[in-house]
Amino acid sequence: QVQLVEPGGGLAQAGGPLRLSCAASASFFSIAAMGWYRQAPGKQRELVATFTSDGSTNSPDSVKGRFTISRDNAKNTVYLQVNSLTPEDTAVYYCHARSFWRDDYWGQGTQVTVSS
């Protein structure tokens, strides 16, 4: 069982930056992939950025250049840095982890609201 804790989020200004963090209760050695999804009102949950099992990163073209995922192995924590925020980035952001046994774990979600 992996627990994911996501402090942060809240209200942000358009054009500004935002940093989210997600701490896992398990070591990264037991986690195959870990990253971020988001769900805007009335839309499906979508991938934002993730570390894959080989340590590389994956993100959709729509966010490349503005979204950066990073991690601190010593703290079992991944970060999402978002620059040049737009109101369209308003969503609930979810941390996700997948074990090597293909079990999926989700954080409780953190609301990000971008004001123009």
PyMOL commands that set and color helices and strands:
alter all, ss='L'
color gray80, all
select helices_A, chain A and resi 28-30+73-75+87-89
alter helices_A, ss='H'
color red, helices_A
select strands_A, chain A and resi 4-5+10-13+18-24+31-39+46-51+57-58+67-72+77-82+91-99+104-106+110-115
alter strands_A, ss='S'
color yellow, strands_A
deselect
rebuild
show_as cartoon
